[in-house]
Amino acid sequence: MEDLELVTLNEDIPDWQVRIGTSLSQELRSDLVAFLRLNSEVFAWSYNNMHGISPDIISHPISINPTVQPVRQKRRAYDSERYEAVRAEVDMLSTIGFIKEVDYPTWLANVVMVRKNKKG
């Protein structure tokens, strides 16, 4: 696997970063970085930048077999840091319309949290 280099596309917005391969020639690297910087506005840097995407593309329906008895998991307790992280993410996704609250009274599945890999 090729090593990657982190490149900031806008010095005023340090979070606007991409990773590019380190095996590029210096000329190709310069051209690619210039192109990405010139077009940095087309990237969706946050969920708020993703307006106008059809729910048909990004919706995930829950497929439930009507012949199977649903199972309700016991509610898992989280420490306050994880609980706040879940609440903040759900509130943010709900506010911008990416998710909506539904009620499935016969079953419940716990949230599974996965820490993002900061390296690559």
C-alpha positions in Angstrom: 0.0 0.0 0.0 1.3 3.4 -1.0 2.2 6.0 1.6 -0.1 9.0 1.7 0.6 12.7 2.2 -1.8 15.0 3.9 -2.4 18.2 1.9 -4.4 21.2 3.1 -6.5 22.7 0.3 -7.4 26.0 1.9 -5.0 27.6 4.4 -7.9 29.6 5.9 -9.8 26.4 6.6 -7.3 23.8 8.0 -9.9 21.0 8.1 -10.1 21.0 4.3 -7.5 18.3 3.8 -7.0 15.4 1.4 -4.5 12.6 1.2 -2.5 12.0 -2.0 0.0 9.4 -2.9 3.7 10.1 -2.3 4.9 8.2 -5.4 3.7 11.0 -7.8 6.4 13.0 -9.6 6.9 16.5 -8.3 5.3 18.0 -11.4 2.3 15.8 -11.3 2.0 16.4 -7.5 2.1 20.2 -8.1 -0.5 20.0 -10.8 -2.8 17.7 -8.8 -2.6 20.0 -5.7 -3.3 23.1 -7.8 -6.3 21.4 -9.4 -7.7 20.2 -6.0 -7.2 23.7 -4.5 -8.9 25.3 -7.5 -11.9 22.9 -7.1 -12.0 22.6 -3.4 -15.5 24.1 -3.2 -17.0 21.0 -5.0 -16.2 18.7 -2.1 -18.7 18.0 0.7 -16.6 18.9 3.7 -19.5 18.3 6.1 -23.0 16.9 6.1 -24.3 20.4 5.7 -22.6 20.6 2.3 -24.6 17.6 1.0 -27.9 19.3 0.4 -29.9 18.3 -2.7 -28.9 14.6 -2.7 -31.9 12.4 -3.4 -32.9 10.1 -0.5 -33.2 7.4 -3.1 -29.4 7.4 -3.3 -28.6 7.5 0.4 -31.5 5.9 2.2 -31.0 2.6 3.9 -34.3 0.8 4.5 -34.5 -1.9 7.2 -35.4 -5.2 5.6 -37.5 -7.2 8.1 -38.7 -10.7 7.5 -42.3 -10.8 8.6 -42.1 -14.5 9.5 -39.3 -14.0 12.1 -40.0 -13.0 15.6 -38.2 -9.7 16.4 -35.6 -9.6 19.3 -35.2 -6.6 21.6 -31.7 -6.1 22.8 -31.1 -5.0 26.3 -30.3 -1.3 26.3 -26.5 -0.9 26.6 -25.2 1.7 29.0 -22.4 4.0 27.7 -20.1 6.3 29.6 -20.9 10.0 29.5 -18.3 10.7 26.7 -19.8 8.1 24.4 -23.3 9.0 25.2 -22.6 12.7 24.4 -20.9 11.7 21.1 -23.9 9.6 20.1 -26.4 12.4 21.1 -24.4 15.1 19.3 -24.2 13.0 16.0 -27.9 12.1 16.1 -28.9 15.7 16.8 -26.7 17.0 14.0 -27.9 14.4 11.5 -31.5 15.0 12.5 -31.2 18.8 12.3 -30.0 18.7 8.7 -32.5 16.1 7.6 -30.2 13.1 7.0 -32.1 10.9 9.5 -35.5 11.0 11.0 -37.0 9.4 14.1 -39.0 6.3 13.7 -40.7 4.1 16.2 -40.2 0.3 16.1 -41.8 -0.8 19.4 -41.2 -4.5 18.9 -37.4 -4.4 18.5 -34.4 -2.4 19.4 -30.7 -2.6 18.4 -28.0 -0.8 20.3 -25.7 1.8 18.7 -22.3 0.4 17.7 -19.5 3.0 18.0 -16.4 2.8 16.0 -13.5 5.2 16.5 -12.2 6.7 13.2 -8.7 6.0 12.1 -6.9 9.3 12.0 -3.9 8.0 10.1 -5.4 7.1 6.8 
